[in-house]
Amino acid sequence: MEDRSPAGGRADLYEQLARIGKVVVHPKRIELLDLLCQAERSVEALAVATGLKLTTASAHLQVMRQARLVETRREGTRVYYRAAGEEVCRFVTALGDLGRARLAEVDQILRSISAGSDSAERVTRAELLERARSGDVVVLDVRPVEEYAAGHIPGAISLPLEHLEARLGELDPRLEVVAYCRGPLCLLAPEAVATLRARGLRARCLEDGLPEWRQAGLPVATDPADRSGRDIPATAPADGHEATPGRRR
């Protein structure tokens, strides 16, 4: 007999919420979610990015789809996955924030991997907005090109980390560089900053990444050819953490 009592209803509720728990119980599923909050990807591309076999990646994605955290579309014989909504990416961001706040091991890992990059010295969103409008800073998106194409800070230059050394000559040494990537747990930007500083350039990281920028309501460009920075909004948030929603392209 079905239990229709309040206690039974609460149990059913928690059982549904546990479907999400089945996703975050596995580190590779968290990594897959993080990638899908940057850009839509095929199963094959996700397998390569995470170092998984194709069948294993597909199995993980099916669990995530059953929890309704990801959605799919088919193009010919290829299936593409994407985060099911901005609330999914806010969840991933909150998970990272919680980990940094409550798990000392997370901070220790980040410090050990990014040692020497001065990753603690970061630029706030408010400062970046102000300096980008004045034209005295170069903004680098050091994520893979497909992530840049899916959405980036207006005016940012796409310069993936693996191409940075070869393209250093394109950067104006008179300007400071601000690099950003996927968020506080991403190490692409700190590695880029370490490389730039080793070559004598002034460089710092943005305080977080593209997902947090988007979640703050700031404009996101989707034109891969955009380099102008014309969409930088006219007003910046007072403390770098809240913003009036800007125009999106």
C-alpha positions as CSV (number, residue, x, y, z in Angstrom):
1,M,0.0,0.0,0.0
2,E,1.3,3.4,-1.0
3,D,2.5,5.6,1.9
4,R,0.7,9.0,1.5
5,S,1.8,10.3,4.9
6,P,4.0,13.5,5.2
7,A,6.9,11.2,6.2
8,G,6.4,9.1,3.1
9,G,6.3,12.2,0.9
10,R,9.5,13.4,2.3
11,A,11.1,10.0,1.7
12,D,10.0,10.2,-1.9
13,L,11.4,13.7,-2.3
14,Y,14.8,12.7,-1.0
15,E,14.8,9.7,-3.2
16,Q,14.4,12.0,-6.2
17,L,17.1,14.3,-5.0
18,A,19.4,11.3,-4.6
19,R,19.3,10.9,-8.4
20,I,21.5,13.9,-8.6
21,G,23.7,12.4,-5.9
22,K,24.3,9.4,-8.2
23,V,25.9,11.9,-10.6
24,V,28.3,13.7,-8.2
25,V,29.3,10.4,-6.5
26,H,31.8,9.8,-9.4
27,P,34.6,12.2,-10.1
28,K,34.5,11.7,-13.9
29,R,30.8,12.6,-13.9
30,I,31.6,15.9,-12.2
31,E,34.4,16.5,-14.7
32,L,32.0,15.8,-17.6
33,L,29.4,18.2,-16.1
34,D,32.1,20.9,-15.8
35,L,33.1,20.4,-19.4
36,L,29.5,20.6,-20.6
37,C,29.0,23.9,-18.7
38,Q,31.6,25.3,-21.1
39,A,30.3,24.0,-24.4
40,E,28.3,21.3,-26.1
41,R,30.3,18.3,-27.0
42,S,30.0,15.0,-28.8
43,V,30.4,11.7,-26.8
44,E,33.7,11.2,-28.7
45,A,35.0,14.6,-27.8
46,L,34.1,14.1,-24.1
47,A,35.8,10.7,-24.0
48,V,39.0,12.2,-25.4
49,A,38.8,15.3,-23.0
50,T,38.4,13.1,-19.9
51,G,40.6,10.2,-20.9
52,L,37.8,7.7,-20.9
53,K,36.9,4.9,-23.2
54,L,34.0,5.7,-25.4
55,T,31.7,3.1,-23.8
56,T,32.6,4.3,-20.3
57,A,32.0,8.0,-21.2
58,S,28.6,7.0,-22.7
59,A,27.6,5.1,-19.6
60,H,28.4,8.0,-17.4
61,L,26.5,10.3,-19.6
62,Q,23.4,8.1,-19.5
63,V,23.4,8.3,-15.7
64,M,23.6,12.1,-16.0
65,R,20.8,12.1,-18.5
66,Q,18.6,10.0,-16.3
67,A,19.1,12.6,-13.6
68,R,18.1,15.2,-16.2
69,L,21.3,17.2,-15.7
70,V,22.2,16.9,-19.4
71,E,20.3,16.9,-22.7
72,T,21.2,15.6,-26.1
73,R,20.7,16.3,-29.8
74,R,21.6,14.2,-32.8
75,E,23.4,15.3,-35.9
76,G,23.6,12.4,-38.3
77,T,25.0,9.5,-36.4
78,R,26.7,11.7,-33.8
79,V,25.1,12.5,-30.5
80,Y,25.9,15.8,-28.8
81,Y,25.5,16.5,-25.1
82,R,25.0,19.8,-23.3
83,A,24.2,21.0,-19.7
84,A,20.4,20.9,-19.3
85,G,20.2,24.5,-18.0
86,E,22.0,27.3,-16.3
87,E,20.9,25.9,-12.9
88,V,23.0,22.8,-13.6
89,C,26.1,25.0,-14.1
90,R,25.3,27.0,-10.9
91,F,25.2,23.6,-9.1
92,V,28.6,22.7,-10.4
93,T,29.9,26.1,-9.4
94,A,28.4,25.7,-5.9
95,L,29.9,22.3,-5.6
96,G,33.4,23.7,-6.3
97,D,32.8,26.5,-3.8
98,L,31.7,24.1,-1.1
99,G,34.7,21.9,-1.8
100,R,37.1,24.8,-1.4
101,A,35.4,26.0,1.7
102,R,35.1,22.7,3.6
103,L,37.8,20.4,2.2
104,A,41.4,21.5,3.0
105,E,42.6,18.9,0.5
106,V,41.0,20.8,-2.4
107,D,43.0,24.0,-1.5
108,Q,46.2,22.0,-1.0
109,I,45.8,20.3,-4.4
110,L,45.2,23.6,-6.1
111,R,48.2,25.2,-4.4
112,S,50.6,22.3,-5.2
113,I,49.6,22.2,-8.9
114,S,49.7,25.9,-9.4
115,A,52.8,26.6,-7.3
116,G,54.9,29.4,-8.7
117,S,52.0,31.0,-10.7
118,D,50.9,33.4,-8.0
119,S,47.4,32.2,-8.5
120,A,46.2,34.0,-5.4
121,E,46.7,37.3,-7.1
122,R,43.5,37.6,-9.1
123,V,41.6,40.4,-10.9
124,T,38.0,41.0,-9.9
125,R,35.2,41.2,-12.5
126,A,34.7,44.8,-11.6
127,E,38.3,45.7,-12.2
128,L,38.4,43.8,-15.4
129,L,35.3,45.6,-16.7
130,E,36.8,49.0,-15.9
131,R,40.2,48.3,-17.4
132,A,38.8,46.6,-20.5
133,R,36.8,49.7,-21.3
134,S,39.8,51.9,-20.9
135,G,41.8,49.7,-23.3
136,D,44.8,49.1,-21.1
137,V,44.5,45.4,-20.7
138,V,44.4,42.3,-23.0
139,V,41.9,39.6,-22.0
140,L,42.9,36.1,-22.9
141,D,40.6,33.1,-23.1
142,V,42.9,30.1,-22.7
143,R,40.2,27.4,-22.9
144,P,40.0,25.2,-26.0
145,V,38.6,26.9,-29.1
146,E,35.3,25.1,-29.0
147,E,34.6,26.5,-25.6
148,Y,35.5,30.0,-26.7
149,A,33.1,29.7,-29.7
150,A,30.3,28.6,-27.4
151,G,30.6,31.7,-25.3
152,H,33.3,34.1,-24.1
153,I,33.9,37.5,-22.5
154,P,33.3,40.1,-25.1
155,G,36.6,41.3,-26.6
156,A,38.6,38.4,-25.3
157,I,41.2,36.9,-27.5
158,S,41.1,33.1,-28.0
159,L,44.6,31.8,-27.2
160,P,44.4,28.1,-25.9
161,L,47.1,27.2,-23.4
162,E,48.7,24.7,-25.8
163,H,49.3,27.5,-28.4
164,L,50.5,30.2,-26.0
165,E,54.2,29.8,-26.3
166,A,54.0,29.9,-30.1
167,R,51.9,33.0,-30.2
168,L,53.5,35.1,-27.5
169,G,54.7,37.6,-30.2
170,E,51.1,38.6,-30.8
171,L,50.8,40.2,-27.4
172,D,51.6,43.8,-26.7
173,P,54.3,43.8,-24.0
174,R,53.1,47.3,-22.9
175,L,49.7,45.9,-21.7
176,E,48.9,43.7,-18.8
177,V,47.3,40.4,-19.7
178,V,44.3,39.0,-17.7
179,A,43.8,35.3,-18.4
180,Y,40.6,33.3,-17.6
181,C,39.4,29.8,-18.1
182,R,36.7,27.5,-16.7
183,G,36.6,28.8,-13.1
184,P,38.4,28.7,-9.8
185,L,39.1,25.0,-10.0
186,C,40.5,25.2,-13.5
187,L,44.3,25.5,-13.8
188,L,44.6,26.6,-17.4
189,A,44.7,30.3,-16.6
190,P,47.2,30.0,-13.7
191,E,49.5,28.0,-16.0
192,A,49.2,30.6,-18.7
193,V,50.0,33.4,-16.2
194,A,53.1,31.5,-15.1
195,T,54.2,31.2,-18.7
196,L,53.6,34.8,-19.5
197,R,55.4,36.0,-16.4
198,A,58.4,33.8,-17.1
199,R,58.6,35.6,-20.5
200,G,58.6,39.0,-18.8
201,L,55.0,40.0,-19.4
202,R,52.7,41.4,-16.8
203,A,49.8,38.9,-16.2
204,R,47.2,38.0,-13.7
205,C,44.2,35.6,-13.6
206,L,40.5,36.6,-13.5
207,E,39.1,35.8,-10.0
208,D,36.9,33.0,-11.6
209,G,35.9,31.8,-15.0
210,L,33.4,32.1,-17.8
211,P,30.6,30.2,-16.0
212,E,30.7,32.6,-13.0
213,W,30.9,35.6,-15.4
214,R,27.7,34.4,-17.1
215,Q,26.0,33.6,-13.8
216,A,26.7,37.2,-12.6
217,G,24.5,38.4,-15.5
218,L,27.4,39.9,-17.5
219,P,27.4,39.8,-21.3
220,V,28.7,36.8,-23.1
221,A,29.7,36.9,-26.8
222,T,29.2,33.9,-29.1
223,D,30.7,35.3,-32.2
224,P,34.1,33.6,-32.7
225,A,35.4,36.5,-34.7
226,D,34.7,39.1,-31.9
227,R,37.8,40.8,-30.7
228,S,36.6,44.4,-30.2
229,G,35.4,44.5,-26.6
230,R,32.5,46.8,-27.7
231,D,30.0,44.7,-25.7
232,I,31.8,45.5,-22.3
233,P,28.9,47.0,-20.4
234,A,28.8,50.7,-19.4
235,T,28.5,50.0,-15.7
236,A,30.4,47.6,-13.5
237,P,29.2,45.8,-10.3
238,A,30.2,47.6,-7.2
239,D,32.1,44.7,-5.6
240,G,32.8,42.4,-8.5
241,H,30.4,39.8,-7.4
242,E,26.9,41.1,-8.4
243,A,26.0,42.7,-11.7
244,T,23.0,44.1,-13.6
245,P,22.2,41.7,-16.4
246,G,24.0,42.8,-19.5
247,R,23.2,42.4,-23.2
248,R,23.9,38.9,-24.5
249,R,24.7,38.2,-28.1
